[in-house]
């Protein structure tokens, strides 16, 4: 009987454990899709590196690099190929594993003891099978906390991805601007050669002298040095772009097919952008999830006042004592003498023999409880409260930081766009007209070479500063996108939306 009881208990425990283990599957694929959707919303790019589809990501990168890069394509390559971002995305799989683990019951405990009687016979058996049922009120809080941690991880990684995309676009514009400044430096060098040729021509015609030629050559030498510096800056900017994109090949092999964009004429409404950033920025949403996780941690620690409460089945079988064997001849003789004739000895019933051996089986429920006398988990509860307050303060601090970051990004964008337009519409045309007038005056013999050289230096400097202003104006766009948390087209659409419509996105 007891063998069947033990076998049934073990079989039941095996079925339960097998069922639970079968449900404990870690599949982070939906989480990677969520991260990709959030990244698409904040960057406008379609794809994000998926650790489960590495080969597909490599093929997309090859396709994007084949015909040269635009700024958006550079951002897409970075989202698929940046090694630091790739490494961070594996944290999502780890967070999903923690969520699966949080929903599992603790393993049951099985106890078996064999004690041999000193007089011989079969052993005494103690069998215990118990399950910690404290999991029943701890698992819900554990799962909610792990779910918030997973959401926080996804939002945090998506925010990192949007920052990488903005960094890639900024690096692209800086590389494109550096290439433009190199082209201008080379054009300036040709302008310097033109001035040298003009002074040489006037010297040979007797209208000039060697001093004029030497002064013109000084300007040409300055232009030569500026070209060398521009070439180095362009190479450095290309290598910085390749680093963000995660490329190992020579950065010079990457073609940039998009010129610097024209400075936009958007009217940026700072307060609208601040509200939009607080709703859309993924780091703010991640920190809000972190606060919720801390609240669930506090609930869990309160429920851990009784950490273990085990309920199960206990079975005990007494030892079987050895019963001495019978001497049938002596028993027959004693029985015959007592009866006065030949008689068979008494036959002992089996029930009597079992009672003589001692074969009792005791079975019943068991309960084991850890008494919270000395440790009532008060320290961990206090720690959880402090952690919750810490994260609330961090959330308040981030809200203030976002306000300042958006104001700074808006101010930088406005200034950069205004400066670029001013150079384009005022400074460069004015310097060009001054240079042309000084040349005509010099050819007519109405002014000295010094006026031409001054006008030339002003024109060359204006062209270089205009290229720099265009570079900064282009880079201001990604910085503004990063500060607000939306791509430029959606950002402009939100700013232009009527005040009656909400500007922010939904909270997770």
Phi, psi and omega in degrees: 000311182295331178295320179293323179296312179298316180298320178295318179297315179295320179295318178297316178298321180296318180297316180298312181297320180295319179296314180295316180297325179294332180277343185276073180248131181261109179233096183276005185303313177299328179291321176296324177294321177297315179299321179294319179296317178296320179294320177299319180296322185273342183240338186083359180269149190276324190244151173225146181304131177247116181301339180272353181224060184295319184295321178297321178297317179297321179294319179295320179297316179300318179295319181292324182280345189297316186252021182092171187239141163260177180296316179295322178293326176297318177297320180294319178298318179297321180293335180263338195230353180293122187294323179294321177293319177301315180297320182295327183295337177292342177295333178295317177298321179294321179293323176296320177298321177296322178295317177298317181296325183294337181266004183268140171291150173291153183293141176292157178256138180239125178239137180217125180233137177240123179234124185269131177291143183292334182272006181094172182108188181276156188285160169278136184240128171244127183230125179231135174227117187223151178232135178283104183274001172297340176300332184299325178257355177264328184299315181303316179293321178299317182292318178297320179295316180294325178294319177294321178296320178296314178300317179298317180297316180298315180295319181295316180292322177296322175296318177298321179296318179295325176294321178295318179297316178296321178296321180294317179294319178297316178296324177298311182295324178292321177293318178294319177294322178295323177295322178293319179295326176295317179296320179293321178299320178292322176295320178297324177297321178292325176296320177299320178294325178296319179294320178298317179297322180295316180292324176297317180298316180291327178293317180293332179278356178086005181264355181222183180222177183292332178299319178299319180296317181295319177298319178294323178294327177299319177296321179296319178296320176299320179294324177297314179296319178298325178294318179296317179295321179294324178296318178295317180297321179294319178295319179296318179295322177296317181292325176296320177296315179298325179295315179296321181284348180077030182267143179259340183286172180298128183296335180294340181282347180274121181268135176258113189260359183244127177285173177295136182288157176289136179303127182287166179246035181292146172262106185272122179262105190301311184295324176297318179292327177295314178297321180295318180295319180296328179277326190260332186296130187287333178291327176292318178294323178295320180290327175295321175294325178296322177295317177298321177298320178295324176297318179292327175298319178297315178300317181296317181295325176296321181285350178268016174301321171252096187287327182228136176215096188263137176229137182192204185236135178236138180223138178222132174244125180295159177292147175266112179282147179282128176264128181302145179290156181269145172262100187296323181294316180293320180293324178293319180296315180296320179293321181291319180295320181292326182271347183077011179203169181292119182222150176284149178292165178292142178264125182275123180298156180296323180298323178292320179297321178296318179296325178293325179283334184075090187231045180281139175242124182245126182222145179176174180287159178223149178227134177230126186228130173277117185279124180279071182265305182268322181244106178256021177062021182294327180294316180290326176296316178297319179299318179296322178296316179298321180295321177298315179296322179299316181289328175297320178294322177298322179295318176298318179295322179294323178299318178291321179296318180299318178303313182290322180296319179293316178301317179295317180295320179296315180297316179297317181295313179303312183295314182298318180292320179295318180296317180297316179296322180295317177297318182294318188267336187238302192292307184295312177302320179296316179295323179294317178295320180296319179295317181294319178295319180294325177295313181299319179294322180291320179297324180279358179075019183267351180212166181272172179295336182298321179294323177294316182294321177297316179295324180293315179300318180297319181292315180296318179295322180295319179296319180293318180291328176295318177297320177295319179295321178295322178297315180292324178295321178291319181290338180294332179298305177301324178296321177292320177300318180293322181292325183268325180096020178220151174293161189300321182295319179287328177296314179295321178298319180293322180293324182279349182296141179301151184298337181287343179264142180291141180267334187271163176270176181281151178277148181291000000 
